[in-house]
Amino acid sequence: MLAPAEKGATQITVEKDLDLVAGDRLALVATSYDNTAADDVHVVEYDIVTGIVKIDRSRDIKVDNEAGLMFYHWGAEKSTKE
């Protein structure tokens, strides 16, 4: 992810020009010390020009029909490995 996604967010920012389509399933792994803070989401729409992905997690039968993320996920345009 190229930008942080706050709890409750219904969109994330990823690289441009990826092969994402509506219905794809994405796993957003934990980016905190809580290793259970992951979100399982489905792509609603992906803009290949901006890299904005509209997401919905309400298709997961284990949740309460809330579309937004349950957890904060860290992201940054530049990698931290350098």
C-alpha positions in Angstrom: 0.0 0.0 0.0 1.2 3.4 -0.9 -0.7 5.3 1.9 -2.1 4.5 5.3 -5.6 3.2 5.6 -7.6 4.3 8.7 -10.0 2.1 10.5 -13.4 2.4 8.8 -11.8 3.3 5.4 -13.6 2.0 2.3 -10.6 2.6 -0.1 -6.9 2.0 -0.2 -4.1 3.3 -2.4 -1.9 0.8 -4.2 0.4 0.9 -7.2 -1.0 2.1 -10.5 -1.7 -0.1 -13.5 -2.2 -3.4 -11.6 -4.4 -6.3 -12.7 -7.1 -5.8 -10.1 -10.8 -6.3 -11.0 -14.0 -6.1 -9.1 -14.5 -9.2 -7.0 -10.8 -9.8 -6.4 -10.1 -10.7 -2.8 -7.3 -8.9 -0.9 -5.7 -9.7 2.5 -4.5 -6.7 4.4 -2.1 -8.1 6.9 -1.5 -6.6 10.3 0.9 -3.6 10.5 0.9 -3.4 14.2 2.0 -5.5 17.1 -1.4 -7.1 17.2 -1.0 -10.0 14.7 -4.7 -10.5 14.5 -5.3 -7.0 13.1 -5.9 -8.1 9.5 -8.7 -7.3 7.1 -10.1 -9.6 4.4 -11.6 -7.4 1.7 -13.1 -7.5 -1.8 -12.3 -5.1 -4.6 -15.3 -3.1 -5.6 -13.5 -0.8 -8.1 -9.9 -0.1 -9.1 -8.7 3.0 -10.9 -5.5 2.1 -12.8 -4.6 5.8 -13.3 -4.7 6.8 -9.6 -4.2 3.4 -7.8 -7.3 4.0 -5.7 -9.1 0.7 -4.8 -12.6 0.9 -3.4 -13.0 -2.0 -1.1 -15.8 -3.8 0.8 -15.3 -6.2 3.7 -19.0 -6.9 4.2 -18.9 -9.9 1.9 -17.0 -11.7 4.6 -19.7 -13.8 6.5 -17.9 -13.4 9.8 -18.5 -9.7 10.1 -21.5 -7.5 10.8 -22.1 -6.0 7.3 -19.8 -3.0 7.9 -18.0 -2.2 4.6 -15.0 -0.3 6.1 -11.8 -1.7 7.5 -11.8 -3.0 11.0 -8.1 -2.0 11.6 -5.6 0.6 10.7 -3.1 -0.4 8.1 0.2 1.4 7.5 1.4 2.3 4.1 3.9 4.6 2.5 5.0 5.7 -0.9 8.6 5.0 -0.2 9.8 1.6 1.2 11.3 1.5 4.7 14.0 -1.0 3.6 16.4 1.7 2.5 
